């Protein structure tokens, strides 16, 4: 059975189990598709197909890791989430206050990109966050390479504060693609909190990362440790 056949079989089983009929809801369709692809990739790992994650593109054509950080200024972490030679994307998270958000520059995932991406984050909070509060991560997909063109939710395609439309952040975020959240513990600086954020399927080749700080405290005033990485997950055929 090929990977595609296995993913299709799992998808049909999931639909049968859930009894889903609301096919007009894109988020529901995507959730089922993503779950099926993740399970298919896991079943193939170590057998006829492996899951390739953050391999070096120059060696085997696997898409590069994407690294979001303040590459232009002071990103110099003690514990680096980067693997290999990532594609750098600029975002400065310094001093992002509670209930505020920041958007990255627009990044090109590449003509050959990951089917799925596993997202990890390292965030340093300036004061003690509220345990159980979150830092939330969204993807603003775009089919256009130009920074300010064809972006959802009034995303600019440049490294800047993000407020949505007319400073209505909460109402605008549902126009973006939710990735996941880092659940905070009550640890203040100098503790850097590391977390697996989630797995998502990018809808377009281009896009921007949006980070929403709901931790209960501001992010640290420098960007030395702040880093978000997208690790490509690619079904990889193996000769038998």
Order of alpha helices (4+ residues) and beta strands (2+ residues): alpha-alpha-beta-alpha-beta-beta-beta-beta-beta-beta-beta-alpha-beta-beta-beta-beta
